[in-house]
Amino acid sequence: MIQDPFRSMIRSEGVLRYRDLPWRRTRDPYIIWLSEVMLQQTQVPRVETRMPAWLDRFPTVQALAQAAPSDVLDAWQQINNLISQDKFDAEAAMKAAQRVVEDWDGEFPRETRDLVALPGIGPATAQGIRSFAFDLPGVYLETNVRTVFLHHFFPDVPAVPDRELVPLIQAACP
């Protein structure tokens, strides 16, 4: 099987150096969700330094759900530097928080289908929440995982769709 040498390489060399970030030291799905969404928009150092201020302002999903939209947008703009997208992203985050509170009694759902039904949460973010908050299995196809698989299995292919990567990733997982 083609994945056997790949699995051996990953087990012996690792994929990436682990960086100790605050959101990797928690199982709180709210914090994990925020970090995933924020990291889609800006760099790790911005999220790392500005996440504490966000959490001071909106410490729980309930606090975010009840906040004034202008406060959420202001806080989002403190983190993000892509101003044209800020209003949409801040609104999606607030609406997702409101749905978690209204539909799930403030507890993040665990199933992929329920997570991707929330505003602004796609398959990768859903798998990130499932993996990091709930220790549930799934294919978390994020930038670094994609890079490793593209480098190993498709070194000279310019564009590889997720539908071709996901089966390889599933086969490589124990």
Phi, psi and chi 1 to 4 in degrees:
 res  aa     phi    psi   chi1   chi2   chi3   chi4
   1 MET       -  136.2  170.6 -176.4 -125.9      -
   2 ILE   -63.2  -27.7 -167.5  168.2      -      -
   3 GLN   -74.3  -21.7  -79.4   81.3   13.9      -
   4 ASP   -58.6  -48.6  -70.7  -21.1      -      -
   5 PRO   -63.6  -34.0  -17.5   26.1      -      -
   6 PHE   -66.3  -46.6 -178.7   74.6      -      -
   7 ARG   -57.4  -43.8  -79.0 -174.4 -170.6  172.0
   8 SER   -61.7  -43.6  -63.6      -      -      -
   9 MET   -61.5  -46.3  178.0 -168.2   73.5      -
  10 ILE   -63.5  -42.3  -65.4  -58.7      -      -
  11 ARG   -66.0  -35.1  -73.9 -172.0 -179.1  126.9
  12 SER   -85.0  -36.6   66.8      -      -      -
  13 GLU  -104.6  -19.7  -61.6  176.4   28.1      -
  14 GLY    79.6  168.6      -      -      -      -
  15 VAL   -93.7  -53.7  176.0      -      -      -
  16 LEU  -145.5  158.5  -61.2  168.1      -      -
  17 ARG   -69.9  134.8  -71.5 -168.2  179.7  143.4
  18 TYR   -77.1  126.4 -178.1   80.3      -      -
  19 ARG  -103.8  126.5 -176.1  168.1  174.3 -171.3
  20 ASP   -78.2  101.3 -174.8   30.3      -      -
  21 LEU  -115.1  150.1  -61.8  168.2      -      -
  22 PRO   -53.3  -39.5  -22.9   30.3      -      -
  23 TRP   -76.0   -5.2   49.8   87.4      -      -
  24 ARG   -91.9   -3.9  -70.0 -169.5  175.5  143.3
  25 ARG  -105.1   21.9  -72.0 -178.1 -114.8  129.7
  26 THR  -138.6  159.6 -175.4      -      -      -
  27 ARG  -114.1   11.0  -68.6  -87.9 -171.4 -165.4
  28 ASP   -73.5  112.1 -176.9  -24.2      -      -
  29 PRO   -61.9  -28.0   14.6  -21.7      -      -
  30 TYR   -63.4  -48.3  171.8   65.6      -      -
  31 ILE   -67.6  -40.6  -65.3  172.5      -      -
  32 ILE   -63.7  -44.9  -68.2  165.5      -      -
  33 TRP   -59.3  -48.3  164.0   65.2      -      -
  34 LEU   -58.4  -45.4  -76.7  173.3      -      -
  35 SER   -63.2  -41.2   69.8      -      -      -
  36 GLU   -62.2  -46.4  -69.1  -62.9  -44.4      -
  37 VAL   -66.5  -44.2  171.0      -      -      -
  38 MET   -66.7  -37.4  -70.4  174.7 -177.0      -
  39 LEU   -70.7  -17.2  -72.1  168.4      -      -
  40 GLN   -72.5  -21.3  -68.8  171.1   14.0      -
  41 GLN  -105.0  -24.7  -54.5  -56.7  -38.3      -
  42 THR  -151.7  179.1 -166.6      -      -      -
  43 GLN   -81.7  156.3  -54.5   86.7    8.0      -
  44 VAL   -52.9  -47.6  168.5      -      -      -
  45 PRO   -58.6  -35.9  -25.2   34.7      -      -
  46 ARG   -67.0  -44.1  -72.7 -177.8   72.8   83.5
  47 VAL   -66.0  -43.9  175.3      -      -      -
  48 GLU   -59.1  -41.8 -172.0  174.2   21.3      -
  49 THR   -85.2  -22.9   58.7      -      -      -
  50 ARG  -106.5  -12.4  -57.8 -146.3  171.7  130.0
  51 MET   -59.6  -40.1  177.9   77.8   92.0      -
  52 PRO   -58.3  -39.5  -26.9   36.3      -      -
  53 ALA   -65.8  -39.2      -      -      -      -
  54 TRP   -60.8  -47.5  176.1  -79.8      -      -
  55 LEU   -69.0  -27.0  -69.1  172.4      -      -
  56 ASP   -66.3  -38.8  -75.2  -15.5      -      -
  57 ARG   -78.3  -40.8 -140.3  163.6  163.5  178.2
  58 PHE  -132.0   77.8  -46.6  110.1      -      -
  59 PRO   -70.8  -18.3   23.1  -30.6      -      -
  60 THR  -137.2  165.6   64.2      -      -      -
  61 VAL   -62.9  -32.7   69.9      -      -      -
  62 GLN   -64.8  -42.3  -69.1   85.5   -8.3      -
  63 ALA   -62.5  -41.0      -      -      -      -
  64 LEU   -66.9  -42.4  177.6   57.5      -      -
  65 ALA   -61.5  -32.5      -      -      -      -
  66 GLN   -93.7   -4.5  -64.6  168.4   -3.4      -
  67 ALA   -72.2  157.2      -      -      -      -
  68 ALA   -71.9  137.1      -      -      -      -
  69 PRO   -53.0  -37.3  -26.5   34.4      -      -
  70 SER   -65.1  -34.9   58.9      -      -      -
  71 ASP   -67.8  -40.4  -71.5  -16.6      -      -
  72 VAL   -65.8  -44.3  175.6      -      -      -
  73 LEU   -62.5  -43.0  179.3   58.1      -      -
  74 ASP   -60.0  -46.1  178.3   60.3      -      -
  75 ALA   -66.2  -38.6      -      -      -      -
  76 TRP   -63.3  -41.2 -164.6  -93.4      -      -
  77 GLN   -68.7  -21.0  -71.7  175.1  -28.0      -
  78 GLN   -70.1  -26.3  -62.6  -62.3  -43.7      -
  79 ILE   -93.2  -44.1  -68.3  171.5      -      -
  80 ASN   -97.9  148.8 -165.9   -2.2      -      -
  81 ASN  -114.9   13.6   59.3   -5.0      -      -
  82 LEU  -103.7   71.9  -58.5  171.9      -      -
  83 ILE   -53.4  -37.9  -57.4  -57.2      -      -
  84 SER   -61.3  -27.5   63.2      -      -      -
  85 GLN   -96.4  -13.3 -168.2   71.6   12.6      -
  86 ASP   -56.6  -47.0  -80.2  -13.7      -      -
  87 LYS   -60.3  -45.2 -171.0  171.9 -173.3  -41.5
  88 PHE   -62.7  -47.0  169.8   78.2      -      -
  89 ASP   -66.2  -41.8  -66.6  -28.1      -      -
  90 ALA   -64.1  -41.9      -      -      -      -
  91 GLU   -65.4  -42.2  -73.9  176.1    0.5      -
  92 ALA   -63.0  -41.9      -      -      -      -
  93 ALA   -63.0  -43.9      -      -      -      -
  94 MET   -66.4  -42.6 -171.2  169.5  176.1      -
  95 LYS   -65.5  -38.4  -73.7  177.7 -177.6  175.8
  96 ALA   -63.4  -43.1      -      -      -      -
  97 ALA   -61.7  -42.1      -      -      -      -
  98 GLN   -62.7  -41.1  -71.1  167.5  -17.8      -
  99 ARG   -66.0  -39.8  -68.2  -95.4  -46.3  -85.7
 100 VAL   -61.0  -42.7  167.9      -      -      -
 101 VAL   -68.7  -46.6  169.4      -      -      -
 102 GLU   -73.6  -45.9  -67.7  166.8    7.9      -
 103 ASP   -91.1  -22.0  -61.7  -10.9      -      -
 104 TRP  -127.8   18.2  -59.8   94.3      -      -
 105 ASP    52.8   35.1  -64.3  -38.0      -      -
 106 GLY    81.6    2.5      -      -      -      -
 107 GLU  -105.7  127.5  -59.8  -69.8  -33.2      -
 108 PHE   -63.4  136.8  -88.2   77.8      -      -
 109 PRO   -67.9  159.6   22.3  -28.9      -      -
 110 ARG  -102.7  -22.1  -65.6  172.5  177.3 -114.3
 111 GLU   -84.5  141.1  -63.8  -58.6  -39.4      -
 112 THR   -55.6  -46.6  -57.1      -      -      -
 113 ARG   -60.7  -34.9   70.4  177.7  176.3  -82.3
 114 ASP   -74.6  -37.7  -62.5  -34.0      -      -
 115 LEU   -68.1  -45.5  -71.8  163.7      -      -
 116 VAL   -70.7  -14.1  -63.3      -      -      -
 117 ALA   -76.5  -14.2      -      -      -      -
 118 LEU   -79.9  144.2  -64.8  170.7      -      -
 119 PRO   -57.0  133.2  -23.6   33.3      -      -
 120 GLY    77.8    5.3      -      -      -      -
 121 ILE  -110.5  117.3  -63.9 -178.3      -      -
 122 GLY  -102.7 -174.5      -      -      -      -
 123 PRO   -57.7  -41.7  -23.7   32.0      -      -
 124 ALA   -67.5  -45.2      -      -      -      -
 125 THR   -63.3  -41.5  -59.1      -      -      -
 126 ALA   -59.2  -44.6      -      -      -      -
 127 GLN   -68.7  -34.5  -69.3  -53.8  -36.4      -
 128 GLY   -61.3  -44.5      -      -      -      -
 129 ILE   -64.1  -46.9  -66.9  167.3      -      -
 130 ARG   -60.2  -44.7  -75.1  175.0   45.3   84.1
 131 SER   -68.8  -52.4  -63.4      -      -      -
 132 PHE   -82.0  -34.1  -59.8  129.5      -      -
 133 ALA   -88.1  -37.2      -      -      -      -
 134 PHE  -116.8   -0.9  -55.7  117.6      -      -
 135 ASP    55.5   41.4 -158.4   22.8      -      -
 136 LEU  -102.8  147.7  -65.9  170.1      -      -
 137 PRO   -74.4  155.7   28.5  -34.5      -      -
 138 GLY   165.7  164.2      -      -      -      -
 139 VAL   -89.3  111.1  172.8      -      -      -
 140 TYR  -100.3   91.8  178.9   39.1      -      -
 141 LEU   -91.7   87.4 -176.5   51.2      -      -
 142 GLU  -110.0  178.3   54.5   83.3   58.3      -
 143 THR   -53.9  -46.5  -56.3      -      -      -
 144 ASN   -69.7  -39.7  -63.7  -40.7      -      -
 145 VAL   -64.2  -45.9  172.2      -      -      -
 146 ARG   -56.2  -45.6  171.0 -175.9  -68.5  -73.5
 147 THR   -59.8  -44.7  -60.6      -      -      -
 148 VAL   -63.6  -45.8  169.6      -      -      -
 149 PHE   -68.9  -39.6  -84.6   80.5      -      -
 150 LEU   -62.9  -43.8  -70.5  174.0      -      -
 151 HIS   -61.6  -42.5  176.2   76.2      -      -
 152 HIS   -80.8  -44.2 -171.4   78.1      -      -
 153 PHE  -100.4  -23.0  -68.8  106.4      -      -
 154 PHE  -136.4   57.6  -58.0   93.8      -      -
 155 PRO   -62.2  -27.8   21.3  -30.1      -      -
 156 ASP  -118.6   17.7  -60.9  -41.9      -      -
 157 VAL   -99.5  124.0 -179.5      -      -      -
 158 PRO   -70.0  -35.6   20.5  -27.3      -      -
 159 ALA  -141.5  117.2      -      -      -      -
 160 VAL  -119.3  120.4  179.2      -      -      -
 161 PRO   -73.7  156.6   21.9  -27.1      -      -
 162 ASP   -54.8  -36.8  -70.7   -4.6      -      -
 163 ARG   -61.7  -21.9   68.6  180.0  174.7  -83.1
 164 GLU   -87.8  -28.7  -69.8 -175.1   40.0      -
 165 LEU   -80.5  -39.9  -69.2  173.3      -      -
 166 VAL   -55.7  -47.2  168.8      -      -      -
 167 PRO   -60.5  -35.6  -21.8   31.2      -      -
 168 LEU   -67.0  -41.6  -68.0  171.8      -      -
 169 ILE   -65.9  -42.8  -64.4  166.7      -      -
 170 GLN   -61.2  -41.4  -74.1  172.3  -35.5      -
 171 ALA   -68.6  -27.6      -      -      -      -
 172 ALA   -82.3  -17.1      -      -      -      -
 173 CYS   -79.7  144.5  -66.9      -      -      -
 174 PRO   -67.6      -   10.8  -12.8      -      -
